[in-house]
Amino acid sequence: MISEIQKAVEAGKLSAAAGQALEKLSPGTFVVHKSWGFGQVDAVNFLVSQMTIHFTAKKGHPMQLQYAAETLEPLAPDHILAQVAADAAAVKTRANGDAVGLMRALLGSFGGKATQDQITQALVPAVFSEAEFKKWWEATKKTLKRDGHFVVPAKKTAPFELRATPVSHAAEFLTALANARQLKDQLTALDQILKNLGEFTDAATQLTPVLATADSQARKNQRLNTAQALEMLLTRDEIAEKTSLPKGADALAVDQILRDEKRRLVTLIGDLPAAKHKRVFAEIPAAFGDDWPAVALDLATRGSTRLVTEAARLLEEKGQTEALLKGIDREIRDHAITSETLIWLCKERDGVVADLVNPRLLSSIIGALERDQFDEAKRDRRLHDLLLNDKELLPDLIATATLEDMRNIMQKLMRTPVFEELNKRSLLGRIIRVFPEMQALVSGDSDAKQETLVVSWESLEKRKIAFDELVNKTIPENVKEISVARSYGDLRENFEFKAAKEMQRVLGRRRSEMERDLSLARGTDFANSDATRASIGTIVTLRETTGGRLDVYTILGAWDGDPEKGIVSYQSALAQALMGHQPGEQVTVPTEHGDRLADIVKVEPYRRA
């Protein structure tokens, strides 16, 4: 024992055990403290019985010798933390050139095993930046898996372990499956084999028993744990497919389970992990023959959003898009559409279901929300929040609405209890921005207060023809343009599709405006006009007060304006300035260059030529 330490022990300043521990804590020694972490002994002063340690976050920290001896753990010079402190650049060079060797040293420093967090703390930021470490670590883990001397855990919190002798990963996976007693553990082990097929150098010898085990376990659990049995068969089939191994002539088939469980197929497939959905849906045509489209459609209209997505994808890929659209439309019309299907429709509204995005769908959404509100088992706010948070959804749903559609929707929205008052006002506001005429319903004004439009019979007929062309030609052509543009793919970057959809909104707005105007229009031939004063159906002659120029204006219906012929609509500013005034009166007439004064010379009744 060092003489100073011996004297301190004999004087009772240190215990014998502390004296022995202190011999290993000479200046320069790297140490670890459970609270202050890694550090290095700087100096030992026996006169004041004190030691100074430079901890990473606590430089020049003094400690009493007895306490230091009891709480400090000395590190060997080859400990990873000591190596990093002594020469971090050299450690980085070794990490990049011999990752396996560095990991041997690192795990050895921690007693043969260390978690990912411990490994990270040892190397970041002294050796690697966070970004550098992430890149190095992903490559190193793959190398460790291939080496065989390391246990590479599936869970992030589990430790990496150093083995004395290398172990084949293939053997490890097979052992895990053989030792698994619970069905859940068997599925996990089987899935690990599937993910690591590259580790099996003799697939026929190593994996044929695996396929047999999966088949046997699936048979045992077919009745009591049908979903797990089906999952096992799906994994078995994928292993067989990727390794070109036969499943066996009498192997239990996926399509057989699907047929047996047809009545509860929605629940069965819904219980499978999402990663298995695509594969199980691929089995549906073989399982149900000519009836498979009906089965897929049932899953699309009764299943979860994930099932709807996969069922729709299958129907589209197999050329059954029309059946999908008709089936969903029927569910909407029958008020049987589920919230899950509605969520999918809203999210996929720019895809093949675009033709179903209409006011009827919005009405179904409100109905589904009302239905689910009182169902304790369906307290799901996803559809509710989607309608509120997707700012473009509501305008898309009402893009093709008629005024009658909007009146019904507005009334339904105002009556529904499913939205809080502020949220309801927000939705109503979005509608009014597209249909300003709906403001009357919110404010309480009745439609009866809307002003009648006086129009000539000729302009009324022209407007009806234009409306028919819009509804029967222009809008259907736009629908075809949307369908063609959709076929170009990638709707997020599809300019033609976006332009066609925007035109759909414009045409929908124009349709509602024309429909409103036609409902207010009243035709006339102006035969009984009051010619004692300027009014609808009269010809007014004006003399400009300054200059004496004569101008003649014919005041006709709302849609009859023709400035080149001197015909003005009674709604125009000029007509409004003249109407009600008699010959001999002076009026202020608005012009392009400002107001001017004029005298009414005469007023005559309009006569059709």
C-alpha positions as CSV (number, residue, x, y, z in Angstrom):
1,M,0.0,0.0,0.0
2,I,1.3,3.5,-0.8
3,S,2.8,5.1,2.2
4,E,0.5,8.1,2.3
5,I,-2.5,5.8,2.1
6,Q,-1.0,3.5,4.8
7,K,-0.5,6.4,7.1
8,A,-4.1,7.6,6.5
9,V,-5.4,4.1,7.3
10,E,-3.3,3.9,10.5
11,A,-4.5,7.3,11.6
12,G,-8.1,6.3,11.2
13,K,-8.8,8.7,8.4
14,L,-9.5,5.9,5.9
15,S,-10.9,2.4,6.3
16,A,-8.7,-0.5,5.2
17,A,-11.1,-1.2,2.3
18,A,-11.1,2.4,1.3
19,G,-7.3,2.4,1.3
20,Q,-7.2,-0.6,-1.0
21,A,-9.7,1.1,-3.4
22,L,-7.8,4.4,-3.3
23,E,-4.6,2.7,-4.6
24,K,-6.4,2.3,-7.9
25,L,-7.4,6.0,-8.1
26,S,-4.0,7.6,-8.8
27,P,-3.9,10.9,-10.7
28,G,-4.7,10.4,-14.4
29,T,-7.0,7.4,-13.7
30,F,-10.4,7.4,-15.6
31,V,-13.4,6.8,-13.3
32,V,-17.2,6.6,-13.3
33,H,-19.5,8.0,-10.6
34,K,-23.1,6.8,-10.5
35,S,-24.4,10.5,-10.3
36,W,-21.7,12.6,-12.0
37,G,-20.8,10.1,-14.7
38,F,-17.4,9.9,-16.4
39,G,-14.4,11.7,-15.2
40,Q,-10.6,11.6,-14.6
41,V,-8.7,11.9,-11.3
42,D,-6.7,15.2,-11.4
43,A,-4.9,15.3,-8.0
44,V,-4.9,13.6,-4.5
45,N,-4.1,15.7,-1.4
46,F,-3.5,13.6,1.7
47,L,-2.9,16.7,3.8
48,V,-6.5,17.7,3.6
49,S,-7.7,14.2,2.8
50,Q,-9.3,15.3,-0.5
51,M,-9.3,14.3,-4.2
52,T,-10.0,16.5,-7.2
53,I,-11.8,14.9,-10.2
54,H,-12.5,16.4,-13.6
55,F,-16.0,15.1,-14.5
56,T,-17.4,15.8,-17.9
57,A,-19.9,18.3,-16.6
58,K,-18.2,19.2,-13.3
59,K,-14.6,20.2,-13.7
60,G,-12.3,20.4,-10.6
61,H,-14.8,18.7,-8.4
62,P,-13.4,18.0,-4.8
63,M,-14.3,14.8,-3.0
64,Q,-13.3,13.5,0.4
65,L,-10.9,10.5,0.0
66,Q,-13.2,8.1,2.0
67,Y,-16.2,9.0,-0.1
68,A,-14.2,8.9,-3.4
69,A,-12.9,5.4,-2.5
70,E,-16.5,4.2,-1.8
71,T,-18.2,5.8,-4.9
72,L,-15.7,6.0,-7.7
73,E,-15.3,3.0,-10.1
74,P,-11.9,3.1,-11.8
75,L,-11.8,2.3,-15.5
76,A,-9.1,0.3,-17.3
77,P,-7.1,2.2,-20.0
78,D,-8.8,0.1,-22.7
79,H,-12.3,0.9,-21.5
80,I,-14.3,2.6,-24.3
81,L,-14.9,5.7,-22.3
82,A,-11.2,6.0,-21.4
83,Q,-10.2,5.5,-25.1
84,V,-12.7,8.2,-26.2
85,A,-11.4,10.6,-23.6
86,A,-7.7,9.9,-24.5
87,D,-8.1,10.0,-28.3
88,A,-11.6,10.4,-29.8
89,A,-10.2,10.8,-33.3
90,A,-8.5,7.4,-33.0
91,V,-11.7,5.8,-31.9
92,K,-13.6,7.3,-34.8
93,T,-11.0,6.0,-37.2
94,R,-11.4,2.5,-35.7
95,A,-15.2,2.8,-35.8
96,N,-15.1,3.5,-39.5
97,G,-12.5,0.9,-40.3
98,D,-13.4,-1.9,-37.9
99,A,-16.9,-1.5,-36.5
100,V,-17.1,-5.0,-35.3
101,G,-13.8,-4.7,-33.4
102,L,-14.9,-1.5,-31.8
103,M,-18.3,-3.0,-30.7
104,R,-16.4,-5.9,-29.1
105,A,-14.4,-3.5,-27.1
106,L,-17.4,-1.4,-26.3
107,L,-19.6,-4.2,-25.1
108,G,-16.6,-5.7,-23.2
109,S,-16.3,-2.4,-21.4
110,F,-19.9,-2.7,-20.1
111,G,-19.6,-6.3,-19.0
112,G,-20.5,-8.0,-22.3
113,K,-23.8,-6.1,-23.0
114,A,-25.1,-2.6,-23.5
115,T,-28.3,-0.9,-24.6
116,Q,-28.5,1.3,-27.6
117,D,-28.7,4.3,-25.3
118,Q,-25.5,3.3,-23.5
119,I,-23.7,2.9,-26.9
120,T,-25.0,6.3,-28.1
121,Q,-23.9,8.1,-24.9
122,A,-20.4,6.5,-25.2
123,L,-19.9,7.8,-28.8
124,V,-22.0,10.9,-29.1
125,P,-21.0,13.7,-29.3
126,A,-17.3,13.0,-28.5
127,V,-16.7,10.6,-31.5
128,F,-19.7,11.2,-33.8
129,S,-22.3,13.9,-34.3
130,E,-25.9,12.7,-34.0
131,A,-26.3,12.6,-37.8
132,E,-23.0,10.7,-38.2
133,F,-23.8,8.2,-35.5
134,K,-27.2,7.5,-37.0
135,K,-25.7,6.6,-40.4
136,W,-22.9,4.6,-38.9
137,W,-25.1,2.8,-36.4
138,E,-27.6,1.6,-39.1
139,A,-24.7,0.1,-41.1
140,T,-23.1,-1.4,-38.1
141,K,-26.2,-3.2,-36.9
142,K,-26.4,-5.0,-40.2
143,T,-22.8,-6.0,-39.9
144,L,-23.3,-7.3,-36.3
145,K,-26.3,-9.4,-37.4
146,R,-24.1,-11.1,-40.1
147,D,-21.1,-11.6,-37.7
148,G,-22.8,-14.1,-35.4
149,H,-20.9,-13.0,-32.2
150,F,-23.6,-10.5,-31.3
151,V,-27.1,-10.7,-30.0
152,V,-29.0,-7.9,-31.9
153,P,-32.3,-7.3,-30.1
154,A,-35.6,-6.6,-31.9
155,K,-36.6,-4.1,-29.2
156,K,-34.7,-0.8,-28.8
157,T,-34.6,-1.0,-25.0
158,A,-33.1,-4.5,-25.0
159,P,-29.3,-4.9,-24.7
160,F,-26.8,-5.8,-27.4
161,E,-24.8,-8.8,-26.2
162,L,-21.4,-10.2,-27.0
163,R,-21.2,-14.0,-27.4
164,A,-18.1,-16.1,-26.7
165,T,-18.6,-18.2,-29.8
166,P,-20.5,-17.2,-33.1
167,V,-24.0,-18.4,-33.5
168,S,-25.8,-18.8,-36.8
169,H,-28.7,-16.4,-37.0
170,A,-30.7,-18.9,-38.9
171,A,-30.2,-21.4,-36.1
172,E,-31.2,-18.7,-33.6
173,F,-34.5,-18.0,-35.5
174,L,-35.3,-21.7,-35.7
175,T,-34.6,-22.2,-32.0
176,A,-36.8,-19.2,-31.1
177,L,-39.7,-20.9,-33.1
178,A,-39.0,-24.3,-31.5
179,N,-39.0,-22.8,-28.0
180,A,-42.1,-20.6,-28.5
181,R,-45.1,-22.0,-26.6
182,Q,-47.6,-19.2,-26.9
183,L,-49.3,-18.6,-30.3
184,K,-48.3,-15.0,-30.1
185,D,-44.6,-15.9,-29.7
186,Q,-44.8,-18.4,-32.5
187,L,-46.2,-15.8,-34.8
188,T,-43.4,-13.4,-33.8
189,A,-40.7,-16.1,-34.4
190,L,-42.2,-17.0,-37.8
191,D,-42.3,-13.3,-38.8
192,Q,-38.6,-13.0,-37.9
193,I,-37.8,-16.0,-40.1
194,L,-39.7,-14.3,-43.0
195,K,-37.8,-11.0,-42.5
196,N,-34.4,-12.8,-42.5
197,L,-34.7,-15.4,-45.2
198,G,-31.3,-14.4,-46.5
199,E,-29.8,-16.0,-43.4
200,F,-30.9,-19.5,-44.4
201,T,-28.2,-21.0,-46.7
202,D,-30.1,-24.3,-47.1
203,A,-33.7,-23.3,-47.3
204,A,-35.1,-26.7,-48.3
205,T,-33.5,-28.4,-45.2
206,Q,-34.0,-25.5,-42.8
207,L,-37.4,-24.1,-43.7
208,T,-39.4,-27.1,-44.9
209,P,-40.0,-28.1,-41.2
210,V,-40.9,-24.5,-40.5
211,L,-43.7,-24.7,-43.1
212,A,-44.9,-27.9,-41.5
213,T,-44.9,-26.3,-38.1
214,A,-46.9,-23.3,-39.3
215,D,-49.5,-25.6,-40.9
216,S,-49.8,-27.7,-37.8
217,Q,-50.2,-24.8,-35.5
218,A,-52.7,-23.1,-37.8
219,R,-54.8,-26.3,-37.8
220,K,-54.8,-26.5,-34.0
221,N,-55.9,-22.9,-33.6
222,Q,-58.3,-22.7,-36.6
223,R,-61.5,-22.7,-34.4
224,L,-60.5,-20.9,-31.2
225,N,-58.0,-18.4,-32.6
226,T,-59.0,-18.1,-36.3
227,A,-57.4,-14.7,-37.0
228,Q,-54.0,-15.9,-35.6
229,A,-54.3,-19.1,-37.5
230,L,-55.0,-17.2,-40.7
231,E,-52.0,-14.9,-40.0
232,M,-49.8,-17.9,-39.6
233,L,-50.9,-19.4,-42.9
234,L,-50.3,-16.1,-44.7
235,T,-46.8,-15.9,-43.3
236,R,-46.2,-19.5,-44.2
237,D,-47.4,-18.9,-47.8
238,E,-45.1,-15.9,-48.1
239,I,-42.1,-17.9,-46.9
240,A,-42.9,-20.6,-49.4
241,E,-43.4,-18.2,-52.2
242,K,-40.1,-16.4,-51.6
243,T,-38.1,-19.6,-51.2
244,S,-39.9,-21.6,-53.9
245,L,-40.6,-24.3,-51.4
246,P,-43.8,-26.5,-51.7
247,K,-46.3,-26.2,-48.9
248,G,-47.4,-29.8,-49.1
249,A,-50.3,-31.4,-50.9
250,D,-52.6,-31.5,-47.9
251,A,-51.6,-28.2,-46.4
252,L,-54.3,-26.1,-45.0
253,A,-55.2,-23.3,-47.4
254,V,-56.0,-19.6,-46.8
255,D,-58.9,-19.6,-49.2
256,Q,-60.5,-22.5,-47.3
257,I,-60.5,-20.5,-44.0
258,L,-61.9,-17.5,-45.8
259,R,-64.8,-19.6,-47.3
260,D,-65.5,-21.2,-43.9
261,E,-65.6,-17.8,-42.2
262,K,-67.5,-15.9,-44.9
263,R,-70.2,-14.7,-42.5
264,R,-67.7,-13.0,-40.2
265,L,-65.1,-12.0,-42.8
266,V,-65.1,-8.3,-41.8
267,T,-64.2,-9.1,-38.2
268,L,-61.7,-11.8,-39.1
269,I,-59.7,-9.7,-41.6
270,G,-60.0,-6.7,-39.3
271,D,-58.2,-8.6,-36.6
272,L,-55.2,-9.3,-38.8
273,P,-52.1,-7.0,-38.7
274,A,-52.3,-4.3,-41.4
275,A,-49.2,-5.8,-43.0
276,K,-51.2,-8.9,-43.9
277,H,-54.2,-7.2,-45.4
278,K,-52.9,-6.9,-49.0
279,R,-52.0,-10.6,-49.1
280,V,-55.3,-11.8,-47.6
281,F,-57.3,-9.7,-50.1
282,A,-55.3,-11.2,-52.9
283,E,-56.8,-14.6,-51.9
284,I,-60.4,-13.4,-52.1
285,P,-61.0,-14.0,-55.9
286,A,-59.7,-17.6,-55.5
287,A,-61.7,-18.2,-52.4
288,F,-65.1,-17.0,-53.7
289,G,-65.0,-17.5,-57.5
290,D,-67.5,-15.5,-59.4
291,D,-69.0,-14.1,-56.2
292,W,-65.7,-12.4,-55.1
293,P,-66.7,-8.8,-56.2
294,A,-69.8,-9.0,-53.9
295,V,-67.6,-10.2,-51.0
296,A,-65.0,-7.4,-51.6
297,L,-67.8,-4.8,-51.9
298,D,-69.2,-6.0,-48.6
299,L,-65.8,-5.5,-47.0
300,A,-65.6,-2.0,-48.6
301,T,-68.9,-0.9,-47.2
302,R,-68.8,-2.6,-43.7
303,G,-65.1,-2.8,-42.8
304,S,-62.7,-0.4,-41.2
305,T,-61.0,2.3,-43.2
306,R,-58.0,0.0,-43.9
307,L,-60.3,-2.7,-45.2
308,V,-62.2,-0.3,-47.4
309,T,-58.8,0.8,-48.8
310,E,-57.7,-2.7,-49.6
311,A,-61.1,-3.8,-50.9
312,A,-61.4,-0.8,-53.2
313,R,-57.8,-1.4,-54.5
314,L,-58.6,-5.0,-55.3
315,L,-61.8,-4.1,-57.1
316,E,-60.0,-1.4,-59.1
317,E,-57.1,-3.7,-60.1
318,K,-59.5,-6.4,-61.2
319,G,-61.5,-4.0,-63.4
320,Q,-64.5,-3.8,-61.0
321,T,-64.4,-0.1,-60.5
322,E,-68.0,0.4,-61.8
323,A,-69.3,-2.2,-59.4
324,L,-67.5,-0.5,-56.5
325,L,-69.0,2.9,-57.4
326,K,-72.5,1.5,-57.8
327,G,-72.3,-0.4,-54.6
328,I,-71.2,2.6,-52.6
329,D,-73.7,4.8,-54.2
330,R,-76.4,2.3,-53.3
331,E,-75.3,2.4,-49.7
332,I,-75.4,6.2,-49.7
333,R,-78.9,6.2,-51.2
334,D,-80.1,3.6,-48.7
335,H,-78.6,5.6,-45.8
336,A,-76.6,2.5,-44.9
337,I,-73.1,3.9,-45.5
338,T,-70.7,3.5,-42.6
339,S,-68.5,6.3,-41.1
340,E,-65.4,4.2,-42.0
341,T,-66.4,4.2,-45.7
342,L,-67.3,7.9,-45.6
343,I,-63.9,8.7,-44.2
344,W,-62.3,6.8,-47.0
345,L,-64.5,8.5,-49.6
346,C,-63.5,11.9,-48.3
347,K,-59.8,11.2,-48.3
348,E,-59.9,9.6,-51.8
349,R,-62.3,12.2,-53.3
350,D,-59.9,13.1,-56.0
351,G,-59.6,9.5,-57.2
352,V,-61.9,7.1,-58.8
353,V,-64.8,8.0,-56.4
354,A,-64.8,11.7,-57.5
355,D,-68.2,11.3,-59.1
356,L,-69.7,10.3,-55.7
357,V,-68.4,13.6,-54.1
358,N,-71.7,15.6,-54.2
359,P,-74.3,17.1,-51.9
360,R,-75.8,13.7,-51.2
361,L,-72.5,12.6,-49.7
362,L,-72.5,15.6,-47.4
363,S,-76.0,14.8,-46.3
364,S,-74.9,11.2,-45.6
365,I,-71.9,12.5,-43.5
366,I,-74.2,14.5,-41.3
367,G,-76.6,11.6,-41.0
368,A,-73.8,9.2,-40.0
369,L,-72.5,11.6,-37.4
370,E,-76.0,11.9,-35.9
371,R,-76.4,8.1,-35.9
372,D,-73.0,7.5,-34.3
373,Q,-73.4,10.2,-31.7
374,F,-75.9,8.1,-29.8
375,D,-74.0,4.8,-30.2
376,E,-71.7,4.2,-27.3
377,A,-69.7,1.7,-29.3
378,K,-68.9,4.3,-32.0
379,R,-67.7,7.4,-30.2
380,D,-65.3,8.1,-33.0
381,R,-64.6,11.7,-33.9
382,R,-62.5,11.1,-37.0
383,L,-65.3,11.8,-39.5
384,H,-66.4,14.8,-37.4
385,D,-62.9,16.2,-37.3
386,L,-62.2,15.5,-40.9
387,L,-65.2,17.7,-42.0
388,L,-64.0,20.5,-39.7
389,N,-60.3,20.4,-40.4
390,D,-60.1,19.7,-44.1
391,K,-60.9,23.2,-45.4
392,E,-61.4,22.0,-49.0
393,L,-63.7,19.1,-48.2
394,L,-67.0,21.0,-47.7
395,P,-66.5,23.2,-50.9
396,D,-65.7,20.0,-52.9
397,L,-68.9,18.3,-51.6
398,I,-71.2,21.2,-52.6
399,A,-69.4,22.1,-55.9
400,T,-72.2,20.6,-58.0
401,A,-75.1,21.5,-55.7
402,T,-78.3,23.2,-56.8
403,L,-80.0,25.8,-54.8
404,E,-82.6,23.3,-53.6
405,D,-79.8,20.9,-52.5
406,M,-78.2,23.8,-50.5
407,R,-81.4,24.7,-48.8
408,N,-81.9,21.2,-47.6
409,I,-78.3,20.9,-46.5
410,M,-78.3,24.2,-44.7
411,Q,-81.5,23.3,-42.8
412,K,-80.1,19.9,-41.9
413,L,-76.8,21.5,-40.8
414,M,-78.5,24.1,-38.7
415,R,-80.7,21.5,-36.9
416,T,-78.1,18.9,-36.2
417,P,-76.8,18.5,-32.7
418,V,-73.4,16.9,-33.6
419,F,-71.5,20.2,-33.9
420,E,-70.7,22.7,-31.2
421,E,-72.1,26.2,-32.0
422,L,-68.8,27.7,-33.1
423,N,-67.9,24.8,-35.3
424,K,-71.4,24.9,-36.8
425,R,-71.0,28.5,-37.7
426,S,-67.7,27.8,-39.2
427,L,-69.2,25.2,-41.5
428,L,-72.1,27.5,-42.4
429,G,-69.6,30.3,-43.2
430,R,-67.8,28.0,-45.7
431,I,-71.1,27.3,-47.4
432,I,-72.1,31.0,-47.6
433,R,-68.7,31.8,-49.2
434,V,-69.7,29.5,-52.1
435,F,-73.4,30.3,-52.0
436,P,-73.9,33.8,-50.7
437,E,-77.7,33.5,-51.3
438,M,-77.8,31.0,-48.4
439,Q,-77.1,33.9,-45.9
440,A,-80.8,34.5,-45.9
441,L,-81.4,31.1,-44.2
442,V,-78.9,31.9,-41.5
443,S,-80.1,35.4,-40.8
444,G,-83.7,34.4,-40.8
445,D,-84.8,36.3,-43.9
446,S,-87.3,34.3,-46.0
447,D,-86.9,33.5,-49.7
448,A,-90.1,35.4,-50.4
449,K,-88.3,38.7,-49.8
450,Q,-86.0,38.1,-52.8
451,E,-86.7,40.5,-55.6
452,T,-88.5,39.2,-58.7
453,L,-86.5,39.6,-62.0
454,V,-88.5,41.2,-64.8
455,V,-87.2,39.9,-68.1
456,S,-88.3,39.8,-71.7
457,W,-89.7,36.6,-73.1
458,E,-86.9,36.5,-75.6
459,S,-84.1,36.8,-73.0
460,L,-85.9,34.3,-70.7
461,E,-85.9,31.7,-73.5
462,K,-82.2,32.4,-74.3
463,R,-81.4,31.9,-70.6
464,K,-83.3,28.6,-70.4
465,I,-81.5,27.4,-73.5
466,A,-78.1,28.4,-71.9
467,F,-79.1,26.6,-68.7
468,D,-80.0,23.4,-70.5
469,E,-76.7,23.5,-72.4
470,L,-74.8,24.0,-69.2
471,V,-76.6,21.1,-67.4
472,N,-76.8,18.6,-70.3
473,K,-73.6,19.4,-72.2
474,T,-71.0,21.5,-70.5
475,I,-71.1,19.9,-67.0
476,P,-71.1,16.3,-68.4
477,E,-68.2,17.2,-70.6
478,N,-66.3,18.5,-67.6
479,V,-67.1,15.2,-65.8
480,K,-65.4,13.4,-68.7
481,E,-62.4,15.7,-68.6
482,I,-62.0,14.9,-64.9
483,S,-62.2,11.2,-65.7
484,V,-59.6,11.4,-68.5
485,A,-57.3,13.6,-66.4
486,R,-57.6,11.2,-63.5
487,S,-56.2,8.4,-65.7
488,Y,-53.0,10.3,-66.1
489,G,-52.1,9.3,-62.5
490,D,-50.4,11.1,-59.5
491,L,-53.3,13.4,-58.7
492,R,-51.0,15.6,-56.5
493,E,-49.0,16.7,-59.5
494,N,-51.7,16.3,-62.2
495,F,-52.3,19.8,-63.5
496,E,-55.0,18.7,-65.9
497,F,-57.0,17.1,-63.1
498,K,-56.7,20.1,-60.8
499,A,-57.8,22.4,-63.7
500,A,-60.8,20.2,-64.5
501,K,-61.8,20.0,-60.8
502,E,-61.5,23.8,-60.5
503,M,-63.7,24.2,-63.6
504,Q,-66.2,21.8,-61.9
505,R,-66.5,24.3,-59.0
506,V,-67.0,27.2,-61.4
507,L,-69.6,25.3,-63.4
508,G,-71.4,24.3,-60.3
509,R,-71.5,27.9,-59.1
510,R,-72.8,29.0,-62.5
511,R,-75.5,26.4,-62.4
512,S,-76.8,27.5,-59.0
513,E,-76.8,31.1,-60.0
514,M,-78.7,30.5,-63.2
515,E,-81.1,28.2,-61.4
516,R,-81.7,30.9,-58.8
517,D,-82.2,33.6,-61.5
518,L,-84.6,31.5,-63.5
519,S,-86.7,30.8,-60.4
520,L,-87.0,34.5,-59.8
521,A,-87.6,35.5,-63.5
522,R,-91.0,36.8,-64.7
523,G,-91.4,37.2,-68.5
524,T,-93.1,40.1,-70.1
525,D,-93.6,41.8,-73.5
526,F,-93.7,45.3,-71.9
527,A,-97.1,45.9,-73.6
528,N,-98.7,47.8,-70.6
529,S,-95.8,50.0,-69.6
530,D,-96.5,53.3,-67.8
531,A,-95.2,55.9,-70.3
532,T,-96.1,58.9,-68.1
533,R,-92.7,58.5,-66.5
534,A,-89.5,56.6,-67.1
535,S,-90.1,52.9,-66.2
536,I,-89.5,49.4,-67.4
537,G,-90.6,49.1,-71.0
538,T,-90.2,52.8,-72.0
539,I,-88.0,54.8,-74.3
540,V,-86.5,57.9,-72.6
541,T,-85.0,60.8,-74.6
542,L,-82.5,63.0,-72.7
543,R,-80.9,66.4,-73.5
544,E,-77.6,67.1,-71.9
545,T,-77.8,70.4,-70.0
546,T,-74.3,71.4,-71.1
547,G,-74.0,71.1,-74.9
548,G,-77.5,70.0,-75.7
549,R,-76.7,66.6,-77.0
550,L,-79.7,64.2,-77.3
551,D,-79.4,60.6,-76.0
552,V,-82.1,57.9,-76.3
553,Y,-82.3,54.9,-73.9
554,T,-84.7,52.0,-73.9
555,I,-85.2,50.5,-70.4
556,L,-86.0,46.8,-70.6
557,G,-85.6,43.6,-68.6
558,A,-82.8,42.4,-66.4
559,W,-81.1,40.4,-69.2
560,D,-81.9,42.7,-72.1
561,G,-79.0,45.1,-71.9
562,D,-77.3,46.1,-75.3
563,P,-75.4,49.4,-74.9
564,E,-74.6,49.6,-78.6
565,K,-78.4,49.8,-79.3
566,G,-79.1,52.1,-76.3
567,I,-80.9,49.3,-74.5
568,V,-80.2,49.2,-70.7
569,S,-81.3,46.8,-68.0
570,Y,-83.7,48.3,-65.4
571,Q,-81.1,47.1,-62.8
572,S,-78.3,49.3,-64.2
573,A,-77.2,52.5,-62.5
574,L,-78.3,54.6,-65.5
575,A,-81.9,53.1,-65.5
576,Q,-82.2,53.5,-61.8
577,A,-81.2,57.2,-62.1
578,L,-84.0,57.7,-64.7
579,M,-86.9,55.6,-63.4
580,G,-89.7,57.5,-61.8
581,H,-88.9,60.8,-63.4
582,Q,-91.3,62.6,-65.8
583,P,-90.6,64.7,-69.0
584,G,-89.3,68.2,-68.0
585,E,-87.5,67.0,-64.9
586,Q,-83.7,67.3,-64.6
587,V,-81.8,64.1,-63.6
588,T,-78.1,63.2,-62.7
589,V,-76.9,60.6,-65.1
590,P,-73.9,58.4,-64.4
591,T,-71.4,58.0,-67.2
592,E,-67.9,56.5,-67.7
593,H,-66.4,60.0,-67.2
594,G,-68.5,60.9,-64.1
595,D,-72.0,62.2,-63.5
596,R,-73.7,64.7,-65.8
597,L,-76.9,66.7,-65.7
598,A,-79.6,66.1,-68.4
599,D,-83.3,67.0,-68.9
600,I,-85.9,64.4,-69.8
601,V,-87.4,65.5,-73.1
602,K,-89.9,62.7,-73.5
603,V,-90.9,59.2,-72.5
604,E,-92.5,56.8,-75.0
605,P,-93.8,53.2,-74.6
606,Y,-91.6,50.5,-76.0
607,R,-92.9,48.7,-79.0
608,R,-91.4,45.5,-80.3
609,A,-90.1,45.8,-83.9
